[in-house]
Amino acid sequence: MNARGLFLALALVLLVLAGAATLIHRFGPVPRPTPPPAAGFTLSPASFADLPGWSADAPLAAAEALRRSCARIEDLPAGQPMGRDGIAGTAGDWLGPCGALREVSDDAGARAYFETWFRPWRASDGAAREGLFTGYCEAELAGSLERDAADPVPIYARPADLVSIDLGGFASDLEGRRVWGRLDGARIVPYWTRAEIEAGRLGDAVKPLLWVADPIDAHILSIQGSGRVRLASGEFVRVGFDGTNGRDFVGLSRILIDAGKLAADQADMPMVRDWLEAHRDQAKALMDRNPRYVFFRRLGGDGPVGAEGVVLTPGRSLAVDPRYIPLGIPIYLATTAPDGSPLHRLMVAQDTGAAIKGAVRGDVFWGAGETAFQSAGRMKSRGAYFPLLPRQRTNQLALADRLG
C-alpha cells in the first residue's frame, strides 16, 4: 500500500472509531453514556474519633499505598476535579498533602499526618450507612512459557482485531462507558464468546502469553483480573487485565446456584473451586455459561496494577465504584474480616471492578497465594466507610463545610 492509501485507511479507521457511539451492533444501538448518579450518595462530616479502631490501626502501610497514588495525582493538571463534582477537590488541592507525605516514616507520624491534612466524612446511600464489602486477590497458577502436556490451557494476549471504544463517562471517573468488540464492516459486533475462544476460534492469529495447567484456575484468573504464573524454575510471571470480549459477566457462584449444584450459603469462591475440581466432567459446560473472556498482558514490577495505574498493596488497596469515590483517596473501612474479627483499617481507593457498584461498596485486595485466595473468596461482610478528604478543597462541598 502506498503512503496515500495508508493515510486513507487510517483516516477511515479513525472515522469509524470516532463515530462508535452511533454504530449498530447485533444487539441493537450502542447505548449512549448515562448520567452519573446524583441521588442517594451523601457525605456527612465526621471526626477521627468516629472511626472505629482508628487509634489501633497501623496507618504507615496506608501511607505507603497513598504515596503511589500521589505520584499519579501530582501528574494531573492542577485544576482537574477529583471525582464527581470535585468531591475531593482538585488535583492542585492534593499537592500539599502529597508533599507532606514524603516526611512520614512511622505509624505515629502517619497518624499525625492524616489527622493534620484530612477530615473524615461518613458515606451513605440515602439513609443506609452500611453496604457490602467483598475481597479479591492476585490469582496464582502453575504454568509454562510453552505448551506441553502438563500445561495445555492458553492464557491469551489481547487480539489485534479487538477494539475498545470509550463512549465517555463523567470527569475523572477513570472508567467511562466502554464497548469491546470487533469491527464487521461499519459495525461493532461483540467478540467471540468464552466457549468459542476456548474451542480455538482465535486460530493462530493470537499467540498465548503463557500456558497453565488447570482450566478452573484459568477461569478464576479471569475473574480476579490479575495473577502470577509459577514456572517450573520457581520464577513468577505476572499478568494483568488487557481487555475483555465485551460479553456480560456471569459469576461462577451464580451459575452453580442456578444449576442446583450449591446452596446460596455454600457458594463462596473456595467452595465453588472445590466443587468444580470434584466434578470436572461437568465443570467445562458450567463455566461456559459465563460468556465473558478476559485477555491479559505481562506485567513488570512487584505486584498487580489496579485501575488507577498503580501497584496494589495487600490489605490496603480497595476497589470502589468511581461514580462515587474518586480513585487515589484514602478511605477508612469499618467492616468484618472473613474470620469474623473486626476489620478496621485505613485503605486507599486504587481499583475498580465489574461487580463493585454502589455508593457504599468495596472490594478488599488481599494479596497473592492460597491464604489470600481463601480470605478474598470468603469475604462478604456488611460495613461502612469514611472517605478522608483534604481539609482545604476548592469545591462546593468544601464551601458548605466552611459555612456549616
N, C-alpha and C positions, 0 to 999 in steps of 0.2 A: 504493500500500500504506500503511495507517495505521501508527502507531507500534507498536501491539501486534503487528501482522502482521510488521513488520520485525524486532522483537525475537525473535519465534518463529523466523523464518527464520534469523537469525544464530545463535540457540541450536542449531538443527538442524545448521548447518554446523560449529559448534564441536564438537558431539557426534560428528559423523562423523569429524572430524579427530582428536579425542582417541582414538577407537576404531580408528584406522587400522591398528594392529598386528594387529588381528584380521580386517580386511577381506579379502575374497577378490577376486583379480583373475583375468584369463583364464588365467594360467599357474599358478594354484593359490594356496595361502595365502601371504600376505605373510610373509617369514621374520622370525623374531624375532632381536634382536641376538645375535651370537655373542660369547662371552667374549674378552677381549683375549688375545693370545698371551703365554704365560708361558715356554715352553721355547725354548731357542735363543739368545735375546738376552742377552748378558752385557757388562758393562763392567769392565775391569781397569785398575788405576792406571797412569798413565804420567807422564812429565815433558815439559817443553818441549824438552829435549834429544832426546827420542824423535820429535819432529815433523820429518820430512824437509823441509829448506829453510826452517825457521822463521826463522832469522836473516836470510834473504834476502828474506822477504816484506815487503810494504808494508802493514801492518795498519790504517793510518788509514782506508782505504776500507771495511774491515770494521767499524771502529768507527763510521763514519758510518751504515752499514746498521743496526748494533745500536741506534743512537740511536732509529731509527724503531720498532724492536721494543720498546725500553724505554718509549716513550710509551704503548704498549698495555699492557705488563705493569704499569706503575705505576697504571693504572686498575682493575686486578683487586683483588678482596678479598685482604687480606694473607695470609689462611690458605689460599687456593686452591692446591692442589697443581699443580706444574708437571710435566706428563707423568704417565705411568702410575706409580702408587705413589709419586708425588712424587719421581721420579728426579732432577729438577733443583731439589729443594727446594720451597718455597712462593713465591708472588709476593712476600711480605714479605722473603724472603731476597735478592731482587734489588734492593731499594731502595738498599742501599749501593753495589753495583756500578753501577747505573744513575745514581746521583747522582754518583759519581766520574767517570763518563764525560763529564760536562759540562766537565771541565777538560782533556780530551785535544784536542790541536791539531796534532800532527805524528806521523810514523811512530815516532820514538823514544819519544815519550810514550805512543803506543798500545801499543807492545810492552811497555813497563813496566807499563802499566795491566793488560793481560791477564795478565801474569805475576804481578802482585800479587793480583788479585781472583779468578783462576780456576785450576783444575787440570785438565789434560787426562786423558781416560780413553779407552782403546782399545776401540772397539766390535767385537764379534764375533757371528757367527751360529753358535753351537755352537763347533766347532773352527775354523771358517772365519773368518779375519780380513779377507778381501777380498770385495768384492761388485761389482756393476755400476753404472757411472756413465755417464749419458747427458746430453744437453743439450736445451734448448728456447729459444725466442726469442719476441719480440713480432713477429707477422707484419706485413708491410707490403703494402698493396694500393692500387691506383688505384681511385677511385670518385667518387661524387657524392651529393648530398643528395636528388636527384630522379632518377627513372628516365629514361634516354634510350637512344639506340641504342648508345652506347659503353659504357653501364653497365646491363646488363639483369638482373643477378643480385642478388636481395634478401638483405640481412642482417637477420634478424627480431629484434624485441624479444620478450621473454617474453610469451606469450599469457595473457590474463586467466583462461582456464579450465585453465591448467597449475597443478596443485597439487604441493606439496612437503611430504612428511611425514617428519620426523626421528624414526626409531624408537629413537633413543638409541644410545649407544656407551659409552665409559667416560670418566671425568672428564678434562677438559682436552685431549681429543684433537682438538677443534675440527672433527671430521669424523665425526659419528655416522652410523649407517646411515640412508640417505635413500632414500625412494621417490619417484620422479617419475611423474606420470601425470595423468589427468583423471577426474573423478567421473562415473560412469554409474549413476545411482540410488544404491544403497547400496554400490557397488563402486568401487574404484580400478582403472582399466584403463590399460595403457601408452598413451602418447601416440602420435600418428601417426608413422610411420617417416620416415626421410630422403626416400625416394623419394616418399611421399605428400605430404610438405610441399613438396618441390620441384615437384611436379605441380600445386600450387595448392590443396591441401586446406584451408589456413587461410582461403581466400577473402579477403574484405575485413575480417575481424574483427581482423586484426593488421596494423598499418601498419609497413612496414620502417623500420628506423633509417636505413639507408643502402642505396645500390646500388653494386655493384662490377662491374668489367669481366670478371673471369675466374672461372668456376665451380671451377677447380682451386685457385686461390688462396683462394677462399671455403672450400673443404673444408679446406685447410691451416690457415686461420684457426681453424676449429672444433677442430682437433687441438691447436693451441697454446693456445687458450683466451683469448687477448687479442691485440690488434693495433691498428694505426693505419692509417687510410684517408687517402690523399693526394688532396686535391681539386684541381681544375684551377687554383685560385687559389694553390696551393702550401701551403695550410693543411692541418694534420693533425687528424683527428678520431679520438680514441681510443675503443675499445670493449673491454669486458671481459665475462667469463662471467656469465651470469644464469640458468643452469638448462639442463637437457637434456630430451629427450623420454623419458628413462628406459630407452632401449634399450641393449643391450650394445654396447660399442665394439669395432670390428674395424679394426686398423691397415691403412693403405694398403700398407705393405711386405708384410704377411702376405697381403693379397688378391692382390698381383701375384706373389708367390712361389707361392701355391697355384694360381694360374691359369697357371703356367708362363711368365710374362712376364719375370721376372727371377730370377736365381740368388740364393741367400741372401747371398752375399758382395757382391752388387751393389745390395742393397735399402736403402741409406741414403736419407734423405729427399730430398737433392738429385737422386739418380739416379731416385727414384720420380717426382719432379716432372717431370724431363726426359722420362721415358718417357711419362707421361700427356700432356704437351704435344705429343709427337711422334706420338701415337696418339689424337687427340681423338675419332675415330669410335668408339673402344672405351672411352674414359675414363668417360663417364656411367654405363654399365652396371656397370663395375667399382666405381666409387665408391659406387654404390647398395648394394653388398654390405656397406658399413658403415651399419647402420640408425640409428646414433646421430646426433642433430641437436642442435647447441648454440645456445642463444639468448643474445643479448647486450644490454648496456646501455651507454649513453655514459658515458665517464669524464672527469672533470676532472683537474687535476694534471699532474705532469711524468713520468708513467710508469705502466705496468700495476700493478695491485694483486694481491698474492698472497693465499693462503688465510688468512694471519694478519691481513689487512686493512691492510697497509702497502704503500707503493710499493716495487717491487723494484729492486735495484741490480745493473746488469750486471756479470757476473763475480764477484759477491759474495753473491748470493742463491741459496739451494739449496732445491730441493723435496725433501722427505723423506717417509717413512712415519710419520705421527704416532702410530701404535700403539707406536712405539719411541722416536722422537726428538720431544720437545716443540717446538712452534714458538716461535721467538723466541730460541733459544740459539745462541751461536757454536759452530762446528764446523770443525775443521781437516781439509782434504781433501788426500789424497796419492794422486794418480792420474796419468793421462797425457792431455795435450791432443790434439785431433783431428790436429794436425800431427806428433804423436809426441814432442813435448817434454814434460818433467815439468810437471805441473800441481799445484803445492804452494802452497796458499794458505788463508787463513782466510776462511770463509764464515759466513753466518747462515741458519739454517733458517727460511724465511719463506713456504714454499709447499708444496702437495701436488700429487698428480697421480694420475689413474686407473691408470696403469701403474707408479707408483712404490710398489712393495710389497716389503717385506723389511727385515730387521734391519740390513743393510749395503747401502743402495741410495740413490742420489741422482740429481738432475737439475739440471744447472747452467744458470742463466739467463744467456744470452749477450747480451741486449740486443735492439735492433731493427735492421732493414735486412738487405741481402743478405749482408754479411760475417757477421753474427750467425746468419743462416739457415744458411750453409754450415758454420760451426763447430758449431752445435747439431745440424744434421742428420747430420753425420759423426761425432759423438762417441759412442763405445761402448767404454768402457775399464774394465778391472779396476782396483781400487784399494781403499784403506782410508780410514776417517775416525775422527777423535778428537773427541768432544763435549767442550767446555770447560764445566765446571760450577762454580758458586760454591764457594769454599773453605769457606764457612760455610753449611751446609744443614740444615734441620730435617727429616730423613727417615732411613729405615733405612739407606740407602747411606752417608750421612754418618756415622752411628753406627759402621757397620762399618769405615769409613775411619779413624776415630779409634782404634778398638780395635786395628786392624791395624797 
